[in-house]
Amino acid sequence: MRSLADDSELIAATLAGDEDAFALLYRRHLPVVLRWCLHQTGNAELAADLAAEVFAQALVSARRYNSEQGELLAWLLGIARNKLRESRRRGRIESGARKRLHFEALPLQDADIERVEELASLDEEVMRLVADLPEEQRLALLHRVVEERSYRQMASQLRCSEAVVRQRVSRGLKTLRAQVKER
Amino acid sequence: MTEHEDHDYFGQVERELRHAIRTGERLDSGRRPRFRGVATRPFGRLGFAFAGVTAASIVAAVVLFTVGLGADTQQAFAGWKPVPTRPAKGQRSAAEQSCRSTLSSLGQLEHRGASKVAIPKTHEAEALERLERVARSKVPPARRWKTVAVDTRGPYTLSLLFDGHRQAECFTGPSRSGHRFGTAGVDSYSRAPAPAAGEIGDFVGGVTTIGGAKGSYTFAVGRIGAGVRGVTLLLADGRQIVTTTAKGWYLAWWPGRSHATGAEVRTANGTRRVHPNFP
């Protein structure tokens, strides 16, 4: 199943032209990258701008990533750090990678700013709890909460009915809530 | 990102990324260049001068490669060398003065207020102003900065400084117009543990431009573990850059935008090639 693929497999698929693979990486790591950007800049708009540049640069440089040398997330945060440094030097968020890929100018709206806070607040501790959930619940939660897929899409991907998917998400959330309360 | 992907920013970013993959253009090739032979036996002393036959052969190789960079880049950094050189008389002190002055001016801007900072009048102006403010508010007074390592290549000086919490790199040298230029970048100090003995790690760096695209240069600053006697960076365009190593750090810079694809790390046991994930 694609969502079980590790980062290096997804990078390899991306290099073979699989856009879904990179989209999955993007969704998988966006919360942490965004949280880092938000922490560093203290500003949701800048964080969103910077995070977009980080993923554009990661795509440009995807062939340079070597999984034997470290985690993809560490590499992404290294890119983020360099981009932020250059942004500070120039007094504006770096956009070299996005220009290179011919990204269109993307205006941020109020809802996007809220989304930054939302994504960035996906707490690491909660993510660790998610990792400990039974496989079916974990996948369902990741699909739904992190990757924001619709129940219909999830049902198709997980090869089960929408009702079953909803049940797995519900059970996963219930377990999580119970674990958080215990702490 | 499906229910509201028609208007949300992150959904749009994803679509742009997908589009870039579909078109398949402008992505780095990732091909590792073939490098010329490099000695793998232990060296007695390397030091910053990097004298000897090995150095001479590397210099020769690099000179051949740099010719391919084009006249503009060459002119922008005339006198640049792929190996550290001895500083000319007064070069280090002039660089240090320039660096402290630049860092100090960043601090002064903080006190004057961000409204004095020239920023583009676009819809992003407010956000950019905040960035300036955040960046500059983190710059401590220049007097606290201590120079850790200095890399000189011809008339150019790259310095690494710390204040205990932050690190800064200053770059100074003569511009094409004959005046001196000075730039400084400040970043939070990485608290990552030092690399293991004989290893390198924690690379930071990036492409910076002075006076337009023709003035692009790339710098690299990274940490070294105990026992590392020298680090040579291997660039995608085939150049080999001998770095300056000091006090647990290596640093170097080179004209152009070529990125490092690997490094040769020299210890008492010899030289080995590594390929860290240089971001």
Boltz contact constraints between the chains, C-beta under 6 A:
constraints:
  - contact:
      token1: [A, 19]
      token2: [B, 18]
      max_distance: 6.0
  - contact:
      token1: [A, 19]
      token2: [B, 21]
      max_distance: 6.0
  - contact:
      token1: [A, 22]
      token2: [B, 17]
      max_distance: 6.0
  - contact:
      token1: [A, 22]
      token2: [B, 21]
      max_distance: 6.0
  - contact:
      token1: [A, 23]
      token2: [B, 14]
      max_distance: 6.0
  - contact:
      token1: [A, 26]
      token2: [B, 14]
      max_distance: 6.0
  - contact:
      token1: [A, 41]
      token2: [B, 134]
      max_distance: 6.0
  - contact:
      token1: [A, 42]
      token2: [B, 134]
      max_distance: 6.0
  - contact:
      token1: [A, 43]
      token2: [B, 130]
      max_distance: 6.0
  - contact:
      token1: [A, 45]
      token2: [B, 127]
      max_distance: 6.0
  - contact:
      token1: [A, 46]
      token2: [B, 127]
      max_distance: 6.0
  - contact:
      token1: [A, 46]
      token2: [B, 131]
      max_distance: 6.0
  - contact:
      token1: [A, 48]
      token2: [B, 9]
      max_distance: 6.0
  - contact:
      token1: [A, 52]
      token2: [B, 13]
      max_distance: 6.0
  - contact:
      token1: [A, 59]
      token2: [B, 17]
      max_distance: 6.0
  - contact:
      token1: [A, 60]
      token2: [B, 27]
      max_distance: 6.0
  - contact:
      token1: [A, 60]
      token2: [B, 28]
      max_distance: 6.0
  - contact:
      token1: [A, 61]
      token2: [B, 28]
      max_distance: 6.0
  - contact:
      token1: [A, 63]
      token2: [B, 28]
      max_distance: 6.0
  - contact:
      token1: [A, 63]
      token2: [B, 30]
      max_distance: 6.0
  - contact:
      token1: [A, 64]
      token2: [B, 30]
      max_distance: 6.0
  - contact:
      token1: [A, 66]
      token2: [B, 275]
      max_distance: 6.0
  - contact:
      token1: [A, 66]
      token2: [B, 277]
      max_distance: 6.0
  - contact:
      token1: [A, 69]
      token2: [B, 276]
      max_distance: 6.0
  - contact:
      token1: [A, 69]
      token2: [B, 277]
      max_distance: 6.0
  - contact:
      token1: [A, 70]
      token2: [B, 277]
      max_distance: 6.0
  - contact:
      token1: [A, 75]
      token2: [B, 277]
      max_distance: 6.0
  - contact:
      token1: [A, 75]
      token2: [B, 279]
      max_distance: 6.0
  - contact:
      token1: [A, 78]
      token2: [B, 279]
      max_distance: 6.0
  - contact:
      token1: [A, 79]
      token2: [B, 279]
      max_distance: 6.0
  - contact:
      token1: [A, 82]
      token2: [B, 206]
      max_distance: 6.0
  - contact:
      token1: [A, 82]
      token2: [B, 279]
      max_distance: 6.0
  - contact:
      token1: [A, 85]
      token2: [B, 185]
      max_distance: 6.0
  - contact:
      token1: [A, 85]
      token2: [B, 187]
      max_distance: 6.0
  - contact:
      token1: [A, 86]
      token2: [B, 206]
      max_distance: 6.0
  - contact:
      token1: [A, 88]
      token2: [B, 135]
      max_distance: 6.0
  - contact:
      token1: [A, 89]
      token2: [B, 185]
      max_distance: 6.0
  - contact:
      token1: [A, 91]
      token2: [B, 132]
      max_distance: 6.0
  - contact:
      token1: [A, 92]
      token2: [B, 128]
      max_distance: 6.0
  - contact:
      token1: [A, 100]
      token2: [B, 26]
      max_distance: 6.0
  - contact:
      token1: [A, 101]
      token2: [B, 20]
      max_distance: 6.0
  - contact:
      token1: [A, 101]
      token2: [B, 26]
      max_distance: 6.0
  - contact:
      token1: [A, 103]
      token2: [B, 16]
      max_distance: 6.0
  - contact:
      token1: [A, 106]
      token2: [B, 9]
      max_distance: 6.0
  - contact:
      token1: [A, 106]
      token2: [B, 12]
      max_distance: 6.0
  - contact:
      token1: [A, 108]
      token2: [B, 9]
      max_distance: 6.0
  - contact:
      token1: [A, 112]
      token2: [B, 9]
      max_distance: 6.0
  - contact:
      token1: [A, 148]
      token2: [B, 1]
      max_distance: 6.0
  - contact:
      token1: [A, 149]
      token2: [B, 2]
      max_distance: 6.0
  - contact:
      token1: [A, 150]
      token2: [B, 2]
      max_distance: 6.0
